[in-house]
């Protein structure tokens, strides 16, 4: 702070506070607390700026010592007296620091104290000028925090790159120790690896410790130690499952009664420190600690940085272990894969082959040195290579095994294989590549194609049989109508004539019986003709035929049948589609009468310009469709064949006690 020049000159000249001009000048300044002290450091004048900044009125503060403005720790350290003595000795004393207002709140003050002397050089008192610089101090603190944060992020980035680039973990550990020491400004740093037995640690890296300890010293894991507290105490369990354990922070080791007063930290005079767990894959890798011989207060950002360093160390350790495990397992995998009849391979994330078996080399006609380290684009035709790469990318994106059907150009020609591809994780779970097993299914695909052709032929045959059956039904119905029906009609006419000529003769009764018999026969023939081929189906369409058949079925069985939207939905339907749906409805109603025990049946017709759907719904006993499929339900099979022959499909929805719904859909 640079105090106003005129004001400083008047203060330095020892202006009399009772002087009106001086008083007006001081009172006009509100941004500064300007007041005079006697030689003992007691307040003898007070301006409006002082009241605004410190909260005291002149009546409350005049005559009281300036020690009231200092925090307790500064009063205990004698700073008020030291500042006055320095001003007396040097003529002026300037400083910055925390000061206390009347209400107990603190503010950051920029302070200038000037010694006032009389004409003979004797000390008359002091002039003190204070300015509230809290906002500017906060800005500086924020700038410093941001700079420190950026420096830590830069250091973590460099450490992470080192961890990714090194196959050995030692350089990463050494850099982690140095980074922690420099950025947390602690004299002691240690990385302790938890030994396999779980009862002790090894000091694998560190700084500040006695010579020879790093790399050889072991530290026992005691139940009440700081290390045990760091790894296992419930007090450090995070609030959320995806967060790391909290840091174990010790501000004054000597005053801690939770831990023994012996061991490595006490031997080196450690006062304050932090420790965090270095995560492992299943169990902790160890502990990272930063410690100081001076008492200090760590902030949350310090703990977060230390944990971030520990996480990078963990990643480096897991990466090295994974590398070692891969090397050990590759030999076993090669021995196993070379004796497999399937084509087997392993690629890294960039698609470079890292392992192939003998079958791979034989089928593609390649040598191992031609394959390892190269990609599909370097080995195979472009279209084939791009298909392989696209499937690899899908596995990496999903992070889960996938199965593909791939066509590959082998030595013996193009072959089709089912390829099971799967992500390959490292020891930490990170995906480092793709593995694959290809099984040649060319012969199986050829057999499937032959089966599909046979199925198509069978469906065509079924369609022709259905058409032949319907044609035969029409022919028989026509024969019954044209020959038998007409002959019976003529016979009926002759009997009527004979009945009229018989009068009251004894043969009259026999003629009457014959007329009745002929009438009944004609009705039976008409019923058989309708069953064979309802004339309504050809003349008025599916809706009318279903309506007639529903009435006949209800009359014959006593089961109520309702038809909904029949005529509108069935308009413009292909003849073969209409016949198929009619026969399906006919068969399903017969099934209802035989097996369902239903009281009501509903036939629904609906559809659009492309398709018509018929649903036959009953409230009967229902059945298990899966069990029916295993049995010999010929009626169900016949309905499905009729639907498929008409270019449609049949679905059955049923359950014991829940009725049955048969849904048939065909193209118009």
Steps between C-alpha positions, in 0.01 A plus 500: 500500500624847415348751741393840354816718485353812674348284772828316558693829515262646760519181709878495474510869602310413815185692426301581813182289503321796659579709194171558315649480151679175581185357660291585195759343269508177699125480542447543126686175430266197533699236310772505766499456873718794614562545868770615742656305785685619803848373564355201689290391205158625625255663261468877539311589176255316270357582156187386315704264283629326813147460634382361164786252469542386862147548634588701812370850563742764632344483846553122513863490390679821606734421785518126426812317367540399137543137609118478475535502120729195486398130493573308821793310348663830397441653846655193660801540268542867604447639150324827607796604714752384237337714230511814721863443596591451132322824405677684784834363388459531122260794488238303308374142506293338226338154503203295388306250707174395660330746736187465714189718492281581797257219406784246494516464123838520331620707207830521315666832580767706330659695788744796524618623839701826513684624806412863603773705665519847652744776400766348721461151352310361793232237429153651523309194372407335176276555201343182367334463160309175422321395187267201458659287222295183555356492148840550340652241734231250401576568136868435559422184690272384217768574245751306705258209540430493127871513421567218747213297357627546146849399608360189666293411193805543281703278731228235505478508121876448469486217754212336312689516171800344668279224641360430154838502329705291741481122528685516832341660804818631671527826298134573575551446873806726507321777310192467723716549808674807357173652378336455840801648682522807274132588467391423857829639637559214742842371600394136522314292244460124504339234282439181695405176323280261697676163500310186392457375856318825583683554829773743393604760243816549299635852443530480119553873435543815704699807592628652824552169680824365642747370240445141394138479612337550159478165324576288806319622813182323611231651720270268699125546462374536857135521589526847659750654259454792262541257209221274627286809560566615140399169343225366721347759733125549454553872571658537154227318306372733223141621483449355150606160369684646199720730711844411643562460871566821686854597586637442849611850606715557810577862597702429816630145539636566848156587635326200337390238752347268237835373375816365669779748565759296317588386156634643177327840520600566862860396428522769230336778701183518291238739640231525232403287204245335276461140384274356229433150374653398167219291346558153364287274288359294788701609804688826566841530339625705791522850647630834372599744775622861506644624831665808646727568798320832553142533609274592212136497410402301189195606295258274304675583173823355640329170579339488156837554333665230710221256412535587132871417515412173676252415224764552231742280694226237526441512125872464430531205736196326355629563148835342582337203665271457202799512268672229701185288508451538126854388434456198726163404356591552135723191502220290647249647259719433196549137604125456542400693188742320269320170566152639433323430168347850515668817373609704806656845531565795732522867391581817689269804503660629178418175320855367486529124535680397820434127491374250239487121510626247249153452354486872418832483317410182309153616393623838377831368365715742702807488723497626856756773428273625220204539740620615842494879531295552182136593450227343287543769233863396463416130465163454327288646218359840594132399518580202721733704723242776550236245605739349752591846639134608527417193708804559721387859557153380602650273767719783635204740505273255683770366730333160479533180292319500165451238231524566128473308178801590285603395151876462462716412203705198609751299298221264394270787398225707663373343821231607749585497869323580825745725683466555876682825583556622854677791676832427670546682834825568679551443872316822587203416280585740218439355152829464312390307194271248333521121486319277256418136426375420148319172426449403135127445434509497121369142478233576756388806304482289183283250687279779634457637149393156382256475792357843421451397137326181616281704736409735217413202283294351781313825547432519128377140509279581797358797311428280198340235723278763663403631159434146378292428810290812447459415131389150593257640757352728234474209252328270750261777608422570135445130427269470798306803380491419130437126511383367832314815595321531167411128495357523849307812401352313201420205724329734743281639214403149388411403855284811532312396181465145622374627833229703325389198293502259792190641659410305813664178392718304749825606318440869577677475838805338341517774236481767771787331690702493178440874441618578854807280453589675172458845665730400788755365255494825304559697819792273598651540156466879523672491841785284365536732199524801732766326710697411190479847347260762642342677204497821708881498499518530122195719455514741797849461649664396826285708735172354378639144502630538856168645612310205354740247648488668843121473505513134395766425761300671777182312398683170495708538821319756713824710526442870431712638216530874428649639177642854500575720199491207266369650179690828509839354583476211253409712198730452200673193643677251271293180449779273629546724807124495568491121470801462732349721772161330471657154537708618797190638672315178417778286650533717811125489569514121471788505754290718732209256478724197567747625764434850638176472698438864406175691535584786265716549192587828327620523139661833407612619159721805466774621273637761269579535132784246521382235745189354663503349847245256642482428872295215647469545877329257739445498876569132537742290701809598302818290471880516501613581141850363570359166610263499203794558263668188639179297460307404189259792464427444132229767492749765614753383245239507221400859587863612497562333163192667351615843623852453364370364169302824460816705570413572860568381854315354798552582869340329800476660844363281776551387856317252722187667636546816290329415171660495157564761229591391147633781282533446126632770267533484120578742221200640319 
